[in-house]
Amino acid sequence: MDGMRGLTTAEAAARWQRGEGNSAVLASSRTYWSILRDNLFTFLNGAFAAIGLVLAWLGSYGDAFLVVVVILGAVIVSVCQEIWAKWKLDAIALLTRPKATVLRDGIFQEIDPNRVVLGDVLLLVPGEQAVVDGPILGDGRAELDEALLTGESEAVPKTAGDWVYSGSFCVSGKALYTAGKVGQDSLAYQLTHSAKAFRQDRTPLQREIELLVRIFLLVAVFLWTAVGIATAASFISFGEGIQRAAVIAGLVPAGLYLAIGLSYALGALRAVKYRVLLQQSNAMESLSNIDVLCLDKTGTLTTNHIGLQAVVPVAPYTIAQAGEWLGDAIANATFRNQTSEAIAHVYPGRQRAVAVEIPFHSSRKWSAIAFADGGWPTTLVLGAPEWLGAERLPWELRDRLHRESQQGLRVLLLAGAATLPLRDPPRLPGDLEPLALVICQDELRPNVAHTLAEFANAGIQIKLISGDSAETVVAVAQQVGTFTDLSVATGPELDALSPPEFQERVVRITLFGRISPEGKAQIVRSLRDRGRYVAMVGDGIN
């Protein structure tokens, strides 16, 4: 392939001059001036500052001083809180900016990631981070950790044509990929820019108080005008006019606004103690209005760890034999995920000569490895039971498979064969036979069920939105035990719906699988469009 020689130095320089480099500068989240302006120069602050001046002019210096000091105190606390949030957001970086290894003039060389240009060929090896987006070239194979991008901890196998996304880490394998999107077009840039974006929203209480203050101000202005006219026309004395104006100033509920401002400020100070990041101090009040709570699965409900619960051999095989086969299959596999790591922790296995390896892929839901040392079984396959001949299991194991699945456990089937699998395209051996059930479980965080039950009792609807498969989402929901409706919608299903159908489905369904980060944002927007007050909890980019 011509591309395997990479770009020439001259071609790379020309593309850099055309603005096709990976040098986009990410602006900071907010300026210090914008933080001060947004907190100080508000309608309500201006209104009460004017009232303070009126009170001072009328001689009520104590009241005027109290109004101004409390307003400034709330402003200072809010500004300090939002500056701290700005520092934290400015520190967000999905790219660690190491050196990038590119192929130019047929030679691998390390360069600054900023100097990568569109069309460059880059090398990806274990421990390195992808710095641009692009497809895998040739026969390279790699397994990438995309947790920073998707929030899901399962490593993703990548082969020829599969796209690598900036911000992901190579955990195994080796591959070349080409720079298809750089700079502002890269996924890492777009996600980081979105995370740093500032959106100024007023809470329902703020909007109601502002409307109330506006009404009272209009009444006060009308009455002040009437008193001014009466004083000018000598209907009342100047001293009496001053007294009436002072009474009118008291009609505006300054104390209510000041109490709310102080409550926000004190709430923000309490949040800092728990290392909670608030872009706006009114976020504390927003929490009380939530009626829908959207949760990510991995790292939120679960601990990001999978445990091996049991290995159930098919007669006449023993647990020792099944454990040895499992260990060998995992120990010699190039690609690993959390399930295989859980198995390897119990059954470490031994190194053997590998003839053929087919990594796991979500489209076929199994992985296979064949050995060249003459032992039986020659081929070991691990994957979803329905793909590997679960119907050939004895009735008692089929019943065990059904019961464990109903309880939310992850059940895999280990199968073996004397013949080799086909690699291109991947195909199972014809003489495959079941060897053992492998039962795993996502480890839930402590008190998850109790916490979600408390939310439900408070009238908050819970929605579980995950990038994992629908089966895994249902399994975790069953483990938690608080989800009564186990109907699940997947990303591809939602993509095929019209906007009205999408909204209707999102409101009705509580479990979602195979949802991308963009899809999660779309679900939240749809719920908000239907008048719901939504919170999203997740790790990683979620």
C-alpha positions in Angstrom: 0.0 0.0 0.0 1.4 3.4 -1.0 0.2 5.0 2.1 2.4 2.8 4.2 5.3 5.0 3.3 3.5 8.0 4.7 3.7 11.5 3.5 6.9 13.1 2.4 8.3 16.0 4.4 7.4 18.4 1.6 3.8 17.1 1.5 3.4 17.5 5.3 4.8 21.1 5.1 2.4 22.0 2.3 -0.6 20.7 4.3 0.5 22.5 7.4 0.6 25.7 5.4 -2.9 25.1 4.1 -4.2 24.9 7.7 -4.6 21.1 7.8 -2.5 20.6 11.0 -3.6 19.4 14.4 -2.9 22.7 16.0 -6.4 23.9 17.1 -6.2 26.1 20.2 -9.0 25.4 22.8 -10.2 28.6 24.4 -10.6 28.7 28.2 -14.1 28.1 29.5 -14.9 31.7 30.6 -12.9 34.9 31.2 -12.6 36.5 34.6 -14.4 39.6 33.3 -17.4 37.5 32.1 -17.7 35.8 35.5 -17.6 39.2 37.3 -20.0 40.8 34.7 -22.6 38.0 34.8 -22.7 38.0 38.6 -22.5 41.7 39.3 -24.4 43.4 36.4 -27.8 41.6 36.7 -31.2 43.2 36.6 -32.0 42.4 40.2 -28.6 43.7 41.5 -29.2 46.9 39.5 -32.7 47.2 40.9 -31.7 46.7 44.5 -28.6 49.0 44.1 -31.0 51.7 42.9 -33.3 51.0 45.9 -30.2 51.3 48.2 -29.4 54.7 46.7 -33.0 55.8 47.2 -32.9 54.7 50.8 -29.6 56.5 51.3 -31.0 59.7 49.8 -34.0 59.3 52.1 -31.7 59.1 55.1 -32.2 55.3 55.8 -28.4 54.7 55.7 -28.6 51.5 57.8 -31.0 49.9 55.4 -29.1 51.1 52.4 -25.8 49.8 53.8 -27.4 46.4 54.5 -28.8 46.0 51.0 -25.5 46.8 49.3 -23.3 44.7 51.7 -25.4 41.6 51.4 -25.6 41.9 47.6 -21.8 42.3 47.4 -21.3 39.4 49.8 -23.4 37.1 47.6 -21.6 38.3 44.5 -18.2 37.7 46.0 -19.0 34.2 47.0 -20.5 33.4 43.6 -17.6 34.9 41.8 -15.1 32.9 43.8 -17.0 29.7 43.3 -17.3 30.2 39.5 -13.6 31.1 39.3 -12.7 27.8 41.0 -15.0 26.0 38.5 -13.2 27.8 35.7 -9.8 26.6 36.9 -11.1 23.0 37.0 -12.7 23.2 33.6 -9.6 24.8 32.0 -7.7 21.8 33.3 -9.8 19.4 31.3 -7.7 17.7 28.6 -8.6 14.5 26.9 -5.2 14.5 25.2 -2.1 14.2 27.3 -0.1 15.6 24.4 2.8 13.1 24.3 5.0 12.6 21.2 3.3 11.2 18.2 5.0 8.5 16.0 4.4 9.3 12.3 5.6 7.6 9.2 7.2 10.1 6.8 9.5 9.5 3.9 9.2 5.8 4.8 10.8 6.4 8.2 9.1 6.4 11.7 9.8 9.6 13.6 8.5 11.2 16.8 7.0 14.6 16.4 4.8 17.0 18.5 1.1 16.1 18.1 0.5 19.7 17.0 2.6 19.0 13.9 0.5 16.1 12.7 -1.3 16.9 9.5 -4.3 15.5 7.6 -3.3 12.3 5.8 -0.3 11.5 8.1 0.2 7.8 8.9 0.7 7.2 12.6 1.9 4.2 14.7 -0.2 2.9 17.6 1.3 0.6 20.1 0.4 -0.4 23.7 0.5 2.6 26.1 0.2 5.3 23.5 -2.7 7.6 23.0 -4.3 8.4 19.7 -3.9 12.1 19.0 -6.1 12.4 15.9 -9.1 10.5 14.4 -8.7 8.1 11.5 -9.1 4.5 10.2 -6.8 1.5 10.8 -4.6 0.7 7.8 -3.5 -2.7 6.4 -3.7 -5.8 8.6 -3.0 -4.0 11.9 -5.0 -5.0 14.9 -5.2 -3.1 18.2 -7.4 -3.0 21.3 -8.3 0.5 22.5 -9.6 1.9 25.8 -12.2 4.6 24.9 -13.3 5.2 28.4 -12.4 8.9 28.3 -14.7 9.3 25.2 -17.6 7.0 25.9 -17.4 6.4 29.7 -17.5 2.6 28.9 -14.5 0.6 30.3 -14.6 -2.3 27.9 -11.6 -2.2 25.5 -12.7 -2.1 21.8 -10.9 -4.2 19.2 -10.0 -2.3 16.0 -9.0 -3.9 12.7 -8.6 -2.6 9.1 -11.1 0.2 8.4 -12.2 0.7 12.0 -11.8 4.3 13.1 -9.5 5.2 16.0 -10.6 8.3 17.9 -8.3 10.9 19.6 -8.2 10.5 23.4 -8.3 6.7 23.3 -5.4 4.5 24.5 -4.0 1.4 22.9 -3.9 -1.4 25.5 -2.8 -4.2 23.2 -1.8 -5.0 19.6 -0.1 -2.8 17.0 -1.5 -0.9 14.1 -1.0 2.0 11.7 -3.8 4.5 11.2 -4.2 7.6 9.0 -5.1 11.1 10.2 -8.6 11.5 8.9 -9.7 14.3 11.2 -7.4 16.7 12.9 -7.6 19.9 15.1 -11.1 21.2 15.6 -12.6 18.3 13.6 -11.3 15.7 16.0 -13.6 14.0 18.5 -11.4 14.9 21.5 -11.5 18.6 20.6 -15.2 18.6 20.2 -15.9 16.8 23.4 -13.5 19.0 25.4 -15.0 22.1 23.9 -18.5 20.9 24.8 -17.4 20.1 28.4 -16.0 23.6 28.8 -19.0 25.4 27.3 -20.9 27.7 29.7 -24.7 27.9 29.7 -26.4 30.5 31.9 -29.7 29.2 33.0 -32.1 30.6 35.5 -33.9 28.3 37.9 -37.7 28.4 38.2 -37.4 30.1 41.5 -35.1 32.8 40.1 -37.5 33.4 37.2 -40.5 33.7 39.6 -38.7 36.1 42.0 -37.5 38.2 39.1 -41.0 38.5 37.8 -42.3 39.4 41.3 -39.6 42.1 41.8 -40.4 43.6 38.4 -44.1 43.9 39.3 -43.3 45.5 42.6 -40.8 47.8 41.0 -43.4 49.0 38.5 -45.9 49.6 41.3 -43.2 51.5 43.3 -42.2 53.6 40.4 -45.9 54.5 39.8 -46.4 55.4 43.4 -43.1 57.4 43.6 -44.3 59.3 40.5 -47.6 60.0 42.2 -45.9 61.2 45.4 -43.5 63.3 43.4 -46.4 65.0 41.6 -48.2 65.5 44.8 -45.2 67.1 46.5 -44.5 69.3 43.5 -48.1 70.5 43.5 -47.8 71.2 47.2 -50.6 68.8 48.0 -48.3 67.3 50.7 -45.2 68.8 52.3 -41.7 67.9 51.3 -41.0 66.0 54.5 -44.2 64.0 54.2 -43.3 63.2 50.6 -39.9 61.8 51.8 -41.6 59.7 54.4 -44.1 58.3 51.9 -41.3 57.5 49.4 -39.4 55.6 52.1 -42.5 53.6 52.8 -43.0 52.8 49.1 -39.3 51.6 48.9 -40.2 49.0 51.5 -42.8 47.5 49.2 -40.1 45.9 47.0 -39.2 42.6 48.7 -35.5 43.2 49.0 -35.3 40.8 51.9 -36.6 37.9 49.8 -34.0 38.4 47.2 -31.2 38.8 49.7 -32.3 35.6 51.5 -32.2 33.7 48.2 -28.8 35.1 47.3 -27.4 34.1 50.7 -28.9 30.6 50.4 -27.2 30.1 47.1 -23.9 31.4 48.4 -24.0 29.2 51.5 -25.0 26.2 49.4 -22.0 26.8 47.1 -19.7 27.0 50.1 -21.1 23.7 51.4 -20.6 22.1 48.0 -16.9 23.1 48.0 -16.4 21.0 51.1 -17.5 17.9 49.1 -15.4 19.0 46.1 -18.5 19.6 44.0 -17.9 21.7 40.9 -20.6 24.3 40.3 -20.4 26.5 37.3 -23.3 28.6 38.8 -24.3 28.9 42.4 -28.0 28.5 41.5 -27.2 24.9 40.6 -27.9 24.0 44.2 -31.6 25.1 43.8 -31.8 23.3 40.4 -31.3 20.0 42.2 -34.6 20.4 44.0 -36.5 20.7 40.7 -35.3 17.4 39.2 -38.0 15.0 38.2 -35.9 12.7 35.8 -32.5 11.3 36.7 -30.5 9.8 33.9 -27.7 7.4 34.9 -24.8 5.9 33.1 -24.0 2.3 34.0 -20.3 1.8 34.0 -18.6 3.5 36.9 -21.9 4.9 38.2 -24.0 2.0 39.2 -21.2 -0.5 38.9 -17.7 -0.4 40.2 -16.1 -0.9 36.8 -15.1 -4.5 37.8 -16.5 -7.8 36.7 -16.2 -10.9 39.0 -16.2 -14.5 38.0 -19.0 -16.2 39.9 -18.9 -19.8 38.7 -17.8 -22.2 36.0 -20.3 -25.0 35.4 -18.8 -27.8 33.2 -20.8 -29.9 30.8 -20.6 -33.7 31.7 -18.3 -35.6 31.5 -15.8 -32.7 31.8 -14.7 -31.4 35.2 -14.3 -28.0 36.7 -10.5 -28.4 36.7 -10.6 -29.2 32.9 -12.9 -26.3 32.1 -10.7 -23.9 34.2 -7.6 -25.1 32.4 -9.2 -24.5 29.0 -10.5 -21.1 30.1 -7.1 -20.1 31.4 -5.3 -21.2 28.3 -7.7 -19.3 26.0 -7.3 -16.1 28.0 -3.6 -16.3 28.6 -2.8 -16.6 24.9 -5.3 -14.0 23.6 -4.0 -10.8 22.2 -7.1 -8.8 23.0 -8.5 -8.7 26.6 -11.5 -7.1 28.2 -12.8 -6.9 31.7 -14.5 -10.3 31.5 -11.3 -12.0 30.4 -9.3 -10.2 33.1 -11.8 -11.6 35.7 -11.3 -15.1 34.3 -7.5 -14.8 34.2 -7.5 -13.7 37.9 -9.0 -17.1 38.8 -7.5 -19.3 36.0 -4.1 -17.8 34.9 -3.5 -20.4 32.2 -0.2 -21.2 30.4 1.5 -20.0 27.2 0.9 -22.2 24.1 1.6 -22.0 20.4 -1.3 -20.2 18.7 -2.4 -21.1 15.2 -5.4 -18.8 14.7 -6.9 -16.0 16.8 -10.2 -14.3 16.1 -10.8 -11.4 18.6 -14.2 -10.6 20.0 -16.5 -8.4 18.0 -19.9 -7.1 19.0 -21.4 -8.1 15.7 -20.7 -11.8 16.3 -20.5 -11.9 20.1 -17.7 -14.5 20.3 -13.9 -14.8 20.2 -11.9 -17.9 19.2 -8.3 -19.1 19.6 -6.8 -22.2 18.1 -3.6 -23.9 19.2 -0.9 -25.5 17.1 0.5 -27.9 19.7 -1.8 -30.8 19.0 -3.8 -30.8 22.2 -7.6 -31.2 22.4 -9.6 -29.1 22.0 -7.6 -27.5 19.1 -10.0 -24.5 19.1 -11.6 -22.8 22.1 -14.5 -20.4 21.6 -15.9 -18.1 24.3 -19.0 -16.0 23.7 -22.8 -15.6 23.9 -24.5 -19.0 24.4 -27.1 -18.4 21.7 -24.3 -18.0 19.1 -22.4 -21.1 20.2 -25.0 -23.9 20.3 -26.7 -23.4 23.7 -29.5 -25.7 22.4 -27.1 -28.6 22.6 -26.6 -28.1 26.4 -28.2 -30.7 28.7 -31.6 -29.6 30.0 -30.3 -28.9 33.5 -27.7 -26.5 32.2 -30.2 -24.8 29.9 -32.3 -24.2 33.0 -29.3 -22.9 34.9 -28.5 -20.6 32.0 -32.0 -19.2 32.0 -32.2 -18.8 35.8 -28.8 -17.0 36.0 -29.7 -14.7 33.1 -33.0 -13.8 34.7 -31.1 -12.8 37.8 -29.0 -10.3 35.8 -25.8 -12.3 35.7 -23.7 -12.4 32.6 -23.5 -16.0 31.3 -21.0 -17.1 28.6 -20.5 -20.4 26.9 -17.1 -22.0 26.5 -17.1 -24.4 23.5 -14.4 -26.5 21.8 -13.6 -28.1 18.5 -11.0 -30.4 16.9 -10.8 -28.3 13.7 -9.7 -24.7 13.1 -12.0 -21.7 12.7 -12.0 -19.6 9.5 -10.5 -16.2 9.9 -11.5 -14.3 6.8 -14.4 -14.0 7.1 -14.6 -15.3 10.7 -16.5 -18.6 10.9 -17.0 -21.1 13.7 -15.7 -24.7 13.3 -18.4 -27.2 12.2 -17.7 -29.7 15.0 -18.1 -27.2 17.9 -19.4 -28.7 21.2 -20.2 -27.0 24.5 -17.7 -27.4 27.3 -18.8 -25.2 30.2 -21.0 -22.3 31.3 -19.0 -19.3 32.5 -21.0 -17.0 34.9 -19.9 -13.5 35.6 -21.4 -10.5 37.4 -21.0 -6.7 37.2 -20.1 -5.6 40.7 -22.6 -3.0 41.9 -21.6 -0.1 44.0 -22.6 -0.4 47.7 -26.2 0.8 48.5 -27.1 1.4 44.9 -30.5 -0.2 45.2 -31.3 1.8 48.4 -30.2 5.0 46.8 -32.3 4.6 43.7 -35.2 3.6 45.8 -34.9 6.8 47.7 -35.0 8.8 44.4 -38.0 6.8 43.3 -39.8 7.5 46.6 -39.1 11.3 46.1 -41.0 11.1 42.8 -37.9 11.1 40.5 -38.0 8.9 37.5 -34.8 6.9 36.9 -33.5 6.2 33.4 -30.5 4.0 32.8 -28.6 5.0 29.6 -25.5 3.0 28.7 -23.2 2.4 25.8 -23.2 -1.3 26.7 -25.4 -3.9 25.0 -29.1 -4.1 25.7 -28.6 -7.5 27.4 -26.0 -6.0 29.8 -28.2 -3.0 30.6 -31.2 -5.3 31.4 -28.9 -7.6 33.5 -27.7 -4.7 35.6 -31.2 -3.4 36.0 -32.3 -6.8 37.3 -29.4 -6.8 39.8 -30.4 -3.4 41.1 -34.0 -4.5 41.5 -35.7 -1.1 41.4 -36.6 -1.1 37.7 -40.1 -2.4 37.2 -40.2 -2.1 33.4 -37.3 -3.9 31.7 -38.2 -2.8 28.2 -35.0 -1.5 26.5 -34.4 0.8 23.5 -31.1 0.7 21.6 -29.3 3.5 19.8 -29.9 2.0 16.3 -33.6 1.6 17.1 -33.9 5.3 18.2 -32.0 6.5 15.2 -34.6 5.0 12.9 -37.5 7.0 14.6 -39.0 10.3 13.5 -38.6 13.2 16.0 -42.1 12.8 17.5 -41.7 9.0 17.8 -38.2 9.5 19.3 -39.6 11.8 22.0 -42.5 9.5 22.8 -40.2 6.5 23.1 -37.7 8.3 25.3 -40.3 9.5 27.7 -41.9 6.0 28.0 -38.7 3.8 28.2 -36.4 3.7 31.2 -33.6 1.4 29.9 -31.4 2.3 27.0 -28.4 0.4 25.5 -25.8 1.0 22.8 -26.3 4.7 23.2 -23.4 7.0 22.1 -22.4 10.1 24.1 -24.2 12.2 21.4 -27.3 10.0 21.7 -27.3 10.5 25.5 -27.3 14.2 25.0 -30.2 13.9 22.5 -32.2 11.9 25.0 -31.7 14.6 27.6 -32.7 17.3 25.2 -35.9 15.5 24.2 -36.9 15.0 27.8 -36.3 18.7 28.5 -38.4 19.6 25.4 -41.2 17.7 27.0 -41.0 19.9 30.1 -39.0 17.5 32.3 -36.3 18.8 34.6 -33.4 16.4 33.9 -30.1 15.6 35.7 -27.4 13.3 34.2 -24.9 11.4 36.3 -22.0 9.5 34.8 -18.2 9.2 34.7 -15.8 9.8 31.9 -17.2 12.0 29.2 -20.7 11.4 30.5 
